[in-house]
Amino acid sequence: MDALDVARWQFGVTTVYHFLFVPLTIGLSVLVAILQTMWHRTGDEKYLKLTKFYGKLFLINFAMGVVTGIVQEFQFGMNWSDYSRFVGDIFGAPLAIEALVAFFLESTFIGLWIFGWDRLPRRLHLASIWAAAIGSNLSAYFILAANSFMQNPVGYRINPDTGRAELTDFVAVLTNKVAMITFPHTIAGAFLVAGSLLVAVAMWHLVRNRDSADTPAYRFAATFGSWVTLVSAAAVAITGDIQGKIMTQVQPMKMAAAEGLYTTESPASFSVLTIGSLDGSRELFALKIPHLLSWLGTGDPDGTVQGINDLQAQYAAQYGAGSYTPIIPVTYWSFRFMIGFGMAAAAIALLVLWSQRKGRTPTSRWLLRAGLVMPLLPLAANSFGWIFTEMGRQPWIVFGEMLTRDGVSRSVSLTEVLTSFTAFTLIYATLAVVEVKLLLRYAKAGVPDLTPDPDIDDTHDDAERPLAFAY
């Protein structure tokens, strides 16, 4: 073990941990805005209750996402200074815009939304949550544009004097074909998570409190969340199919590693399950779908998919001696877990809709258990998707330009990296307990009672009332 290994583990842990909060923030911000819009247009109190209820869960998750995201960015300077020095001119531009425009848009209007209940005009207050939701999605776009440069470098040149990558076309970076498809794919995955959370919480209350006065609100949340989940699952599949074809163009090794395909094949089959040697080079048993990998990679069921051995020889000739093959078991299984967990969430959403047909109220304890697990499935799918994306790019930190081993900070020792890794992991474990307890506490509390408190005096002038935290 050396500093490079621990630095990679630290960045991997913090990235995956941070991304547990990101999709829920992105998706739930829009769904809460939709719920408030429905209340604004109809005046139906159930939509207001759901807005405040899920809005509270959104705020808890947003706060945790901000805390973990800040730590992640610090690592570029701490553990990956050589990478930052090489690509900072390009990587820093979209990240700076994300912080100065998208994040400030999001955080400012979230503040107005929190403190603006009964203070701002209803239309302006509604506009605040929509502005915050737009900011969340813009943040995702600029961050994905930066990451897509690592997958498919465009709009740059290498300065021969400094050895650094310099930005030549910012529009090309923002319109990178990898970013253009990764963004809708990621957003669809975020709505898959948010829709699943709506279903899980609503199902818990429906099954446990079937005769509650708030049953109509929970029934709507379960139905709405199920449809969001199903539509998002379809969007994930469509955008993922396009993304796979683009990935095959710009990173053919990643597609080959996703299947553990060592020899070039035409047509190529997709294995649902393979039993063999750990690196996938020797197959004992495989359950395969003929022609599917060719379709996923090329759009042609008889298309040619390059194998790992041919690509390794090609890269060794192009970039020099060394291994250019990622860790095959990681890419193989993360690719399948990503697909499998997402499909499982969609299946549960279908069961929830079926259980509510013709006005029925769900009573099955088995369905309740499945509903409670439901949010964890797309969260796992999102996490495995990013593990596949980043691990499948290895050994490159910027594909074709910089190896991961060359991006680590040379002045940081193994002890220093190990100390920070241990400290952050312990802190994150503590924060995870806090997050789960807060979410469970407020989710179990149910939708709020909107009956006015008779002890509150609203007779004095509104301008003299202090700002109050709405939650």
Secondary structure by P-SEA (a helix, b strand, c coil): ccaaaaaaaaaaaaaaaaaccaaaaaaaaaaaaaaaaaaaacccaaaaaaaaaaaaaaaaaaaaaaaaaaaaaaaaaaccaaaaaaccaaaaaaaaaaaacaaaaaaaaaaaaaaccccccaaaaaaaaaaaaaaaaaaaaaaaaaaaaaaccccccccccccbbbbccaaaaaacaaaaaaaaaaaaaaaaaaaaaaaaaaaaaaaacccccaaaaaaaaaaaaaaaaaaaaaaaaaaaaaaaaaaaaccaaaaaaacccccccccbbbbcccccccccccccccccccaaaaaaccccccbbbbcaaaaaaaaaaaccccccccaaaaaaaaaaaaaaaaaaaaaaaaaaaaaaccccccccaaaaaaaaaaaaaaaaaaaaaaaaaaaaaccccccccccccccccccccaaaaaaaaaaaaaaaaaaaaaaaaaaaaaaaacccccccccccccccccccccccccc
